[in-house]
């Protein structure tokens, strides 16, 4: 018997054992428990927050309490954590994954992250120009590809600093 038929058969026989959860809207008082983790440190460990905004590979997204469980790949970009009273903290992350678990839990694993205020707009602009020169130059294909990736990250950082 196929797994789907087996599951369907079991559901017909005992409907009370397979309850369907209804998804509602987040209330203002609802919180999500955030763990923001790097390989060498934990920035947040089970901190109750109101909302988390991330730069997902599929587009920017805000995560509130009662969010549907999911896993999202993160592109280089800003992670904004909004706590009670609309106080927010912002980090720039180079990439990683955000996992929304059932029960209002969010785990974000990133490779590197730094507070947004620790970056200088002038330094980012200068480094971006240098990376673009190398990417357009006569170097090896490997050097040009690395410079293009570096330029992509600097462009994302420049965008995050512009929305600061």
N, C-alpha and C positions, 0 to 999 in steps of 0.2 A: 504494500500500500504506500503510495507516495506520501511524503511528509505533509503536503497541503491537504490531501484528503483525510489523513489521520487527524490533523488539527481541526478540520471542519467537522469531522465526525465527533470528536471530543467536545467541541463547542456546542453541538446540537444536543448531546447527551447531558451535559452539565453546564448550562449557561451561567450559573451563578459563580462558577470558579474562574471564568474569564471575564472579569469586569473591565469595562472600557472607561478610561479616565477622560473627563471633559476638561478641555483647556479653557481657562478664563483669561481675563485681562488683569494686568498687574495693578494692584492698589498702591496708593502713595505710601502706605505704611509697609508694603512688602519690600523685603531686602533679598539680595542674592549674595551668597557666601563666595568671596573671591579668593583664589590662590593664584598669585602671579609669581612664577618661578623661573629663574635662570639656572644654568648648570652649576654655577658657583655660589648662588645666594637665593633666598626667598624674599621678595619685596613685600608681598602680602601672604599671610597664611590664614585662611578661613576668616577673612575680614568681611563683615557685613557692609555692603554698599548698596546704593540705590540703582545705579546704572553703570555699565561699562561700554565704551565705544571703541571698536577695533577696526583696523584696516584689513578686512578679509580679502582673500584672493578674488572673491566674487563681487566685491564692492564693500564700501563702508557699512558697518552695521552697529546698531545699538542693542545691548542685551539687558533686559530687565528681568525681574522675578517672573516666574512662570513661563519662561521662554521654552520653546520646544527643544528637547534634547537634540544636540547636533555636534558635529566636529567641523571646524572651519580652519583651513590653512590661512596663515597670515602673511601678507606681503609687507615689505618695509613700509612703516608708517607709524602713526601716533596711536597710542593706547591712552584713552582718557577714562579716569575713574572718578565718578561723581558720588560723593558721600552725602550724608544727611546735611541739610541746609544749603544744598547746591555748591558746596566746596568741592573743587575738582583738582586732581593731580594728573599731570600729563608726562608720559614717557615716549621716547622714540625707540621702536623696536626694529631690529633688522629682519625679523621673520620668525615664524614658529607656528604653533597650533593653539586654538581656543576650543575647549571641550565644554559644552553645556550638559551637565548631568541632571537627572531627575532630582527633585527635592531642592531646587533653587541653589545649585552649586555650579560654579564656573571655575575651571582650571585653565590658566594660560601659561603655556610653556614657550619661552622665547630663547633664542640663542644669545642675543645681546640686547640690552636695553639701558637707556640712560635718561635722567630727567631732561625734559625738553629745554629747561632754562640753562642747562650746562653747555648748550651749543651757541656759537657765535654766527650770526647771519653772514658776516663778512668772510669768515673762515670757510663756511660752507660754500659760499659763492666762488671763492678762489679755488677751492679744491674741485668743485664741479667743472670749472673752466679747464683746469689741468687734466682732469679725467677725459673730458670731451676732446682735448687736443691729442691725447694718447690714442683714444678710440678712432680718431680720424687720421692718425699718422701712418707712417710707413713701417711700424714695428711688426712683430710676428702676430699671427692670428690669435695666439693664446693671450698675448699682451693686450691686443685690441679688445678681445672678449672680456677679459678681466676689467679693463677700463670702462667698458660699456656697462657692466654690472655695477661697478663703483659709481658711475654717473647716474644710473637709475636710483641707487640708494641716496645719493646727494640730492637728486631732484625731489624724491619723496621727503627728505629732511627739509629741504627748502620750502616745500608746500606746507609741511607741518609747522614750520616756524612762521609762515605767513598767516596761518590760522590761529596763532597763539593767543 
